[in-house]
Amino acid sequence: MSQKLQWKVHTTALLKEISSNVGHNSQVRIPLQILQNLLAQVAQRATELHDPILDKLMIRLTLYSIAEPSSPDYDSETIEKILNEEEG
């Protein structure tokens, strides 16, 4: 069984880090906030669709609360189970 390398991105933290380094008057700040809002909407829709491939992507982007380490919903066992499920 070969194991694929599965990179993860802590999307919310990345956006906050970028936002904090661009300054308060930067023209990038508002598009970053819009992107974060749109990603939250995508995550909400993904939970409704419950597509296994989409769920894996959302977890790898930490857009589901179970994948967000600072969330009370964080569940590393469930994350690993979902990410390691074979795609049929």
LINFEN-V335407 format. One line per field, one symbol per residue. ss: DSSP state (2 for helix, 1 for strand, 0 for the rest). psi: psi as a letter, one per 20 degrees, with the letter a starting at -180 (. if undefined). burial: # if it has 9 or more other C-alpha atoms within 8 Angstrom, else .. A space follows every 50 residues. Layout:
ss: ???
psi: ???
burial: ???
//
This chain:
ss: 00000000002222222222220000022222222222222222222220 02222222220000222000000002222222220000
psi: pqpqpnqqpngghghggggiiiqhjqihgghghggggghhhggghhhhhl pgghggghghjkiqhiiohiqiipnhghghgghipqp.
burial: .........###.##...#..#......#..#...#..##..#..#.... ...###.###########.....#....#..#......
//
